[in-house]
Amino acid sequence: MQIAIAQQNYHIGNFEQNTQKIIEAIQWAKEQKADLIVFSELCICGYPPRDFLEFQDFIDQCFRAIDKIKEHTSDIGVLVGAPDRNKRREGKDLFNAAFLLHEKEIKAVVHKTCLPTYDIFDEDRYFEPAYDWHLVPFKGKQLAITICEDIWNLGDNPLYRTCPMDILVEKKPDIMINLSASPFDYDHDDDRKEMVRLNVLKYSLPMIYCNATGSQTEVIFDGGSLVFDNKGNVVTELKYFEEDYAMVDSQNLYSPDTSQHNSHLDEKEFDKEMRVSKVNDPDKIIDYLVQERNIREIHAALVLGIRDYFNKMGFTKAIIGSSGGIDSAVTLVLACEALGNENVKAVLMPSQFSTSHSVDDAEQLSIHLNNPYSIIPIKNIYEAFMEALKTEFNNLPFSVAEENLQSRTRGNLLMAIANKFEFILLNTSNKSELATGYGTLYGDMAGGLSVLGDVYKMQVYALARYINRDQEIIPVNIIEKAPSAELRPDQKDIDSLPEYAVLDKILYQYIERRKGPDEIAGTGIDMSLVKRVLKMVNTNEYKRNQFCPVIRVSNKAFGIGRRMPIVAKYLG
């Protein structure tokens, strides 16, 4: 059987565009003489649709889209993902489903069993798990169709009580097909590939794995769809961070020395495979985060995240506060790459505390990028604020209030220009700063989208070096100078924070790996420093709760995937 894979970038709720994209792929597959084409999870409506699923009209439009697509299936099978209604009175009103369309009819519907409800996922809020499990016959083959998380329930601590493939394999399928919307993080593509391989080895069956690509607000889908033969070898791997298509002959997915119904691994053999696997390896350390391969993927993810956010929202132009520091420099470069340099305006806003080289560095960066920029000194505006507040401040000494006033002055200027010319303000705060509260509400924390909010400071430096890999784009002085907010004379970040190399190691162990103070201190870091940092993280939750969407590149980003109480005492 000739099977086509369509790895596409969908737009949530844009039924007309999604449907047209799917129909065009079907036409391509027909030209390739495909018997079947596979699309990704919830491709009809886009993933994740979240509370749109609570609107009856939204579900009706899903079914109308399926009806349109059916008309193109007279001579090809089409596997698409969409919500399905639960006809039973008990349980949630919807299933997360895969529809097999053929001969202008819905030939079969498969429901998702394992509904992820962790991190960014909240499927149990909307969907009912499958009641039954069956193979889908098509052109003489028996298809074991699963949806995303259904193939992740392996290992010695499974999250779900039912593993669909354990049931389906007993019915003697010929091939596994998985419709997925598996988001990117810099750990996940290796884990994903390994999880597909483990399924193949466990059940001795080849797998077609179709993943989505594109960005949905803060969530990046990186594609990388896979085809494995029944021996666990990669036959086809689609591109990452872009749309791609492939054809595969199912007859080539079996080794010559195996039958199509070879018995699957027994429990002891599979446990041995799991022990040598590195899926969700808890021992990864901060050094892993700055490896070139991870930085290359983060770079691609951030560019895609910016581009799709603007394109899907109908925005065209961005504005950035360019300080001469490394965070704004990296953000500016990424934005220019995503949107075009002519569509990204940089605004330099020096104060009396800004160093001359910071202004020069920021200006030189924009000259390298050839993007529009303006210089608006804030000294007079700041002094006007100080004069207005003179009585209220009651001659108290200079403090963080005056520092933050400079930041909020800049935030006001940026938002005023954004409003006037319909720009979107891109925030430049990094994850290390957001974690510790090293930022000013309504000042440098303003913005419509956070580009670096899931990127630690050491990763920002690594991104800058990656950007400069072929030529100097970011002035070397920006990379080499000591980081500073420049809100008071001779200010340096280390006046308020530990060295970033140490700080990031603590933060990574706490935020991504969820380790407690004793475990973190056990890596050789002073306990008093660990406690100080963790207290900063927890007591600044109120700031992050007011922050803009953060492009997600780690397995635990600030935002919808990390839900912490604001009023709490733990480690505070």
N, C-alpha and C positions, 0 to 999 in steps of 0.2 A: 504493500500500500504506500502510495506517495503522500507524504504529510508535509504541509506548509506551516511555518511558524511566523506569526505576525507580531513583532515586538513594537508597540506603538505608544505614542504620547497622547493621552486623553485629557479632556478639559471637563472638570466636574460640572454636571448639569447642562453641558452644551450638547444636547442630544443630536441636533442637526449636524454639527461638525463631527462628533464621534461616529455617528451612523454613516456619514459619507466616507470617513476614513476607513471604516470596516468594509464597506462595499467596494471601495477601490482596491483594498487588499484581496478581497475575494476574487475580483476580476483578474488581478495579477496571478493569483494561485491557479485560476482556471487556465490561464495562458501557459503556466508551467506544468499543466496536466496533473494537478494535485487531486487526490481523492478526498482529502480532508484538510481544513485549515484551522489552526488553533490560535485563539486570542487569549488575552490575560483576564485576570479576576476583575469582575464588575466593570468590564470595558464599556458596556453600554452607557453607564452613567458616570464613570470615573470613580477612582478610589482615592481617599475615603469620603463617601458622601455625607457621613455624619447625620445630623438631624434633618437633612433634606429627606431622609428615609421616613420621617414621620408625616410627610405630606402625601396624601393620596394622589394628588395630581402628579407628583414626581414619579411615583410607581406606575401610574397610568402611562406616562410618557416613556418609561422604560419598555413597557409592553408594546406601545405603538412603534418604537424603534425596532423591536424584535420582528414585528409584523412586516416592516419595510425590508429588513434584511432577509427574511424568509423568501421573498420574491426572487432572490438571487441565488437560491440554493437548489435549483432543479437538477443540476448535475455535479454538485459538490457538497460534501458535508462541512458544516461550520460549527465550531465550538466557541460559544461566547459566554461571558460572565455577566449576570444581572441579578437583581433581587427577584425572588419568587414569593408568591403569597402562600401563607400557611392556612390551609383549609380546615384545620382542626381548631376547635374552640380554645383548647388549652395551649399555653405557650405564647411566645412572641408571634407577631403577625407576619413576619417575613423569614425567609431563608436566604442565605448567601448561596447562589446557585450557578451551575453551569448548564447551559441549554445546548443540546445537539439539534441543529436545524438541517433538514435535508428534504429534498423534493417538495419544497415550499411548506413544510410542516415542522412542528416541534416533535421530534422523534423520541427524545428522552430528556429528563431533567435530573441532575445530580445535586444533592444538597451538601453543603460544607458541614463537617462534624466538629472539628476543633476550632473554636471561636476565641481568638486571642483577646485577652482583656488585661493588658499590661503595657507599660510605656505608652507609645502613641496609639495603641490599638484599644478599641472599645466596642468590639463586635457583639459581645453578649448584651449590650444595651439595646441592640436592634434585632438581632437574629436568633432564631431557634436552631439548635443543632439538629443534624439529620436523625430521622427515625429509623431509616433502613439503608442498606448498602447493597448495590447490585452492579453487575457489569453491564456495559452498554454494547450491544452487538452492532457492528458496522462493517459492511462489505466483507463478511466472512471472518472478521476478527472480533475478539472480545476485549473491549477497552475498559481498563480500570482508571476511572476519572476521579481525580481529587482536586482540592482547591487549597492552594497556599499552605496554611498552617497544618493541614491534614498530614503532611509528610514530615513534620517537625517533632512528632511525638515519640522520639526514640531516646534510648539511654536508660540509665538506672534510676532516674528521677523524673518520669514522664509527667507532664502537666495535666494530661487528660486521661480519663478512664478508658476511653475507646480509641483505638488506632484503626482507622478505616482499612488500611491495606492489610492488616492482619486478618480481617474478615474477607476482603476481596480476593486475596491470593488463594484462598481455599477453593474459590470458584473457577480457578484455572484461567486467568486473563492472559492475553498475548502481549500486552504492552501497558505501561503506566503513562498517563498524561496528566500533568498538573498545570492548572491555570493559576497564576500567581500575581500578586502585587506586593513584592517584597522590597522594602525600602533600603536605601543605601545607608551604611555607616562604614567607617574605615576598617572595621573588623569583619563586616558581614559578608563580603563577596566570597572570601575563603570559606567561611562557615557554611554559606549557602551551597557552594559547590561540594563541600564535604558531606553535607546532609543529603543532597541528591545522590551522591555516590554510595553512601551508607544504605539508602533505600534500595538502590539497585543491587547491592551485594546481598542485602538481607532477603530480598524476594527473588533474586536471580532473574530479573526482568529489566528490559531496557526502559528508559524514561524520556519522554518529551516534556521539557519544562519551559513554559512560556511566561516570561516576566514582563511587567510594564516598565516603561521608561518615562522620564519627564519629572517636573516638579509640581507639587500641589501645595502652595503657600510655603510651609516650612519643611515639608517632607519631600525628599528626593528619591526617585525610583531610577535605578541605574541600569536596568536592562540586564545584559549578560545572560540571556536565555541559553539553555543547555540541552544537548542531546547526549545521552549516555547509552552505550551498548550494555548488554546483559552481564558483561564481565567487569563493569565499573570503569570503562575507558571513555574519555570525552571524545565524541565523534564530531560535534559541532558546538561552537561557542559564539554567540552573537555579540555584536559590539556593545560597548558600555557608554552610557550617557547619551545615546542617540537611537533613533528608530532604526530597525534593521529587519531583514526578512531572510528566511532560509527554507530550503527544501531538503527532505530526508526520505530515503527509501527504507521502510521498516524492515525489509528483508536483510538489510545490511547491519542491523542492530543485534544480530545473534552471531556468536562465534561458531565456526563450523563444527566444533566438537560438542555443541550443546543442543538440546532440543528446546522447542519453544515453551515447554512446560516443565523445565528442569525444577527439581525440588529446591525450596529456599533454604537458607542457612538455618541450622538449629540454634537454639538460644546460646549455647556455649560458644559456638563459632562466632556468632554475632557480637557477643560480649567481648571477645578478643579483639575484634575490629574496633569496637567503641573505645577500648582502653588505649589504643594507639592513636585515636583520632584527637585532633586539637580543636574541635568545635567548642566555642565558648571557653577557651583556655583561661582560667582565672589567674594565671601567673604572668600574663603580659605586663610589661612595665612601661614607664613613661617613655623610655628610649624608643620603643616600638612606634610611638606616635609621630616621630619626626623622621622615620625612614622615608627615603625618596619616593618609593612606590606609593605609600600612603599620602604623602604630600601631593603627588601628582593627581591622585584620585580626588583628594579634597579640593584641589584647584578646579578640576573639571566639574565637581558637584556644585561648588559655589557659583561658578559662571552659569551653569544650567539653572540654578536656583534663582539667580537675579533675572536672567533672560526670560524664563517662563513666568515669573511673578509679574513682570512688566507686560509681557505679551498677552497673557491670559486676563489681566486686569484692564488692558487697553491703555496702559501708560506708555510713554515714550522717552521721557527725560528724567534724569536723576540729578540731585544736588548733594554735595558732600562738603563738610567742613574739613579743610585741608590744613593740618597744623604743622607739618614738617616732621611729624612722628611716624613711626612704622605702621601703626594700625590704620591711620587714614591713608597712608601711601598704598598699602596693600589693597585696601577697599577701593581706592580710586582706580588702580590698575585692573582689578577684577571687573569693576563696573564698566570701564571703557571696553574691555574685551567682550563683555556680554551685550552691551547696548550700542557700541560705537563711540569713539572718543568725542565726536561732535555732539553727542547727546548727554554728556556728563559734565556738569559745571562744578568746578571747585571754588570754594570761597575761603580765602585766607583772612583771618581775623586776629591780627597780633594785638597784644596788650602791652602795657609798659613792662610786663614781666617776661615777655617773649624775647628770646635771643635772636639776634640778627641772622644767624645761620639757619635757624628754623624757618624763617620766612624765605630765605634764599633757597633752602632745600625744597620747600613746598613749591616754590615758583619753578625751580629747575625740573621738578617732576612733571609738572604740567607742560613745560616746554618739550620734554622728552615724549610725552603722550600726545601732544598737540590738541589738548582739550581746552575749552574756554575756562578762564578763571578771572576772579576779581579779588582785590585787596581792600578790605574794610577795617581800618583800625578801630578798636573798641574803647580806647582810653577815654575819650570824651563822653561816650555813652555811659561807661562804668562810673566815671566821676559824677555824672548827673544823677545816677542812682544813689551814689554815696551821699551826695548833697541832700537829696530828698529823704534819705534815711538817717541823716545826721542826728536829729533829735531822738528818733526811735532807738538808735544804737547807743545813745547815751555815753559816747566817748569811750566805749569798751575797746580793749586791744583788738588788733587785726586777728581774725580767726578763720575757721572754715566757712563762715557765713560770707565773708568778703571773697574768698576763693570761689565759692559756688556761684556768687553773683556774676562773676566773669563768664563762667560756663553757661549760665542761663541767658546772659546777654547774647552770647553766640547762638544759643538755641533759638532765641527770638528772631534774630536776623535771618537765620537759615529758614525758619518756618515762614517768615514774611515773604522772602523771595520765592519759596516753594509755592505759597498760595498765589502769588502774583502771576507766576508763569507756569503753573500746573506741573511743577517738578514733584518728585517723590524724594524725600530726604532719606538717604541711606545712613544707617547708624554704623559707627566704627568701633564700638566697644568690643573688647575680646572677652573670652570666657573667664580668664583669670581675674579680670577686673569685675565682671558681673558676679562672679562667685563670692568675692570678698567685699562687695559693695563699694568698690573704688570707682565711683561715678556719681554724677549729679542728676537727680531727678529733674526733668523739664529743662535740662541743659545738654550735656554730652550724652545723656541717655534718651534724648528725643530721636524720633525717626519713624518711618513707615515700615522698614524692614531691616533687620539686623543681619549683616553679612558675616561678621566674625564672632558672633555671640556663642558659637559652639566650637571655637578654635582657641586653644590655650596660647599664651604668649610665646612659648618656645616654638609652637607650630606656626605662629605668625612670622617669626624670624625665618623659619624653614621655608615658608611660602615665599618670602621676599627673596631668598637665595634662589629658589626655583624659578621665580619670575625673571631673575637676572642671569639665568643659566647660559644664555647665548650672548647677551649684551647687557650693558648697564641701562636699565630702565628706571629703577629706583636708585637715586643717588646713594653711593656707598656710605656717605656720612649719616644718612637716615638709619641705616642698618647698624652702624658701628657705635653711634653715640648712646650714652646712657639715657634710658627712657625717662621722660618727665612730663607732668601735666602743665608745667610752667604757669602756675597760678600764684606763686610767691617767689621771691628772689632765691636763686640757686636750688630750687626744689628738684628732688629726684624721687622716683617711685619707691626706691629702697628706704626712703625716710618713713614710709607708711607700711610697706609690704616687705616680706622676705625676698631674697633673690628668687627670680622667676624659676630658675632650674629646680630649686627646692620647693617653692610654692606649688608649681604645677604637679610635682610628684605627689604631694599631699592631696591636692584637689582631685587628681585622677583616681587615686586609691579610694577616696571618700565618695566622689560623685559617680564615677563609672563603675567602680568595683564594690561600692557599698561596704567598705571596710571601716571598722571602728577605730578609735584612737589607739588602743593597745596594739592592734595589728599594724597600723601605720607606723607607730613608734618602733615596732619590732624590725622595721626595715633600716633602722639606724638613724632616724630623725629624732631630735630632742622632743620629749613629750610635752614640754611647756609650749614649744612652737606649734606642735600638732594641735593642742587644745586651743591655742590662740586662733589658728587658722579656721578650725572647725566652728568656733564660736562666730567668727566673722561671716562664714557661709550661712549659718542658720539665722543669725539676727538680721541679715539683709534680705530675707525672703520677701519682705514687703516692697522692696525696690523692684525686684525681678517680676513681682506680680503685676506691676504697672508697665512692664516693658513691651516692646513691639515683637512681632513674630521673629523667631530666630531660625535661620536656615540650619537644618539638622544634618550633621556629618558624623556624630559619635553615636554610641548606643545609649547615651543618657544626656540629652540636651535639655537646657532650660526651656520651659514652655509647657506644651500640652502633655509631654511624656514624663514630666517630673512634677509630681503633685505633693507639695509639702505644706503643712499648716503654717500660717503666718504667726499666729499667737501660740507659741509653744516654748518649752523650757529645755528640751533635749539638746545637750551640748551647747546650750546658749549661755 
